[in-house]
Amino acid sequence: MPKLKPLPSALTACALLLAGAANAAAPVNDFPTVDRVLYVQECMRAHPGSTFEMTNKCSCTLDALASSVKYKDYVTLSTIVKAMSIGGERGGAIRDVPSYEPEVKRYKALVAKAEKGCFIGAADPK
């Protein structure tokens, strides 16, 4: 039986590098599944239409958001925007903070860009 020779160290190093690169190719966003589902459900309520079509368009929108903002930042931005819709003094505590205005504009711009890229917009039936 022939004796197997050990692989040269350079070849071993290349193999290890390729294995590491395969792991690094995984998606980098860290949005939990439950938050993805909640976003898609909210999006579908805001944009009525064919369930199949809107599921895909709203999923696309969240994928676009996830590729442009980290989950931690998404939570902060979306929380500020949602809290601004609270009526009375509780909502006023958020609405009256001038430093939140740029964050709200940033979030709305990110969502608008993502929706446009996923074909959600004025042409949708409402």
Secondary structure, 3 states (H helix, E strand, C coil): CCCCCCCCHHHHHHHHHHHHHHHHCCCCCCCCHHHHHHHHHHHHHHCCCCHHHHHHHHHHHHHHHHHHCCHHHHHHHHHHHHHCCCCHHHHHHHHCCHHHHHHHHHHHHHHHHHHHHCCCCCCCCC
